[in-house]
Amino acid sequence: MQNSSEPTNPSSHQNSSSLISLPDKGRLLGLDLGTKTIGLAISDGLRLTATPLFTIKRKKFTLDANQIVEVLDQYQVTGIVLGLPLNMDGSEGPRAQSTRAFSRNLQNLIKIPIAFWDERLSTSAVTRTLIEADMSRAKRAELVDKLAASFILQGALDHLGT
């Protein structure tokens, strides 16, 4: 199994190499890690579609991780796709480093692989869609993180399906 803490290049090829660590079958959990919240999304068993689940309001790592572990058990998840917030030039900044640290800490608590997926513009794309749907700012704030997690996971699923 590939070590999920290995550095990845932002290119599509490197996104692919991160996904190699995931098992061939079973549901995947998508995570959009923010500074205040964590959006969660789940795939179907055939890995065709990603569905938003809910958003965790971040408190402490242990409390946040416990909620994620509960979801892993509840849905019998076989792998995690974690959005990696790269800079627009593809480099890794402080947010990407923080995401990798979160991944390392979570990996110590679970036995399933964590793969990274380039999440650039995922929140922007989701927010733009919600604005086009004429959704209020309050409602957008409530939905954007879990929808971004779904957007990230769907990108990985689409790539895995090709």
Secondary structure, DSSP 8 states (H G I E B T S, - for coil): ---TTS---SSHHHHHHHHTTS-SSSEEEEEEE-SSEEEEEEE-TTS--EEEEEEEE---HHHHHHHHHHHHHHHTEEEEEEEE---TTS---HHHHHHHHHHHHHHTT-SS-EEEEE-TTHHHHHHHHHHHTT--HHHHHHHHHHHHHHHHHHHHHHHHH-
